[in-house]
Amino acid sequence: MERKTPTQVGLAALFASLLAVCSNVAVGRESPVATSGIRSDFVCTHDAGPSVVSQDANAQRLFAYARHLDYLYGGRDFKSENVDDFNRISRYYRIASAFGNADATEALRDLQWRLNDNTYDGVISQLRRNRTEEVERLTTLLSQQYPSRGYWFQANRFAQAYNLHEAFILYRKAADLGNAEAQYRLAQYLDVESVVLAKAFGAKAKDIAFALPLYRCAAQQGHGGAMYELAIKQVDNRRYTEAMAGFQQAIMMGENGAAFRLREAFGDKSNWPPSLAMAKDAARYERYEKIRIFLIDERKFAPRVPDLNSIVPLPPAALPEWNGTFLWKNEQLTPSEAPSETLVAQMAKAKRLDARTGLPEAGKPKDMVP
């Protein structure tokens, strides 16, 4: 049966890895599922959060303001002509990161990859060197501030380098520490019905016994992709009431594939996807489609739909009036008070950073300052 791809899956990296693994199988090598030892009982652990117990309140203020600016910027890439916008956002992330804010460290790491050198002519520029160096530094720092996320990022790098054996070991370490993304990814590698074509990695049909606890644990932590996969399995078992509830929860967690499923459940009937025993309902169809588009448009910022039951509750509840807005989006657009320049300067000075950029005072990369 055709499967809808959840938004969380990094298909490019996974399929690149798939080609490498298929090559390995061709020459008789043992599969990474077998060699990595991930076929073992999993005890659900919820992520305990950063290793830094006491989080600095001012650092959180800087992170929140930077994220607000980033959202207003629209998550677009930065080029040489708008590097000032990049610096304006990244300095708050950098200073917050220096005070142990793991969310700022991760956000800054992601921001680096959106800084594009549009003058690139095949020669590695200073900007690219600076970006690579900072990404390396931030990856190491994140491993210290938030170990489960650190293992997750390290695992991704091994996967992208086609080293699935090491990647699986690190995904498992992250999963055991409670990282929901790692739990979900491991479950997909073990689930022969998943979109990652797990059979190619050595998974067997019986490995669903290892995959399901991982899916459930990730879903308990609010992972929309994991909840979506569990709902799909309810569809396969013709447990449509449970599937509908699961898709509804997955949408709340930000999974646009679930919005597609429920949209189709209320649309014109066909052989696929299943109608989930629902009658045609044009109004519900339209609302789920608007929600699906919203989740796709906002995917860079991990959107949620906590107010879903106020927008389109499941039958038999009546469809309420709706003005077309989303609580999550309204919260992102709510003006965030800028931290005072005095506070920023004090925090930067305490960590020996340049208050204009958040970079170290000595040896500032010239291509990344205003």
Disulfide bonds with the S-S distance in Angstrom:
Cys44-Cys217 2.06
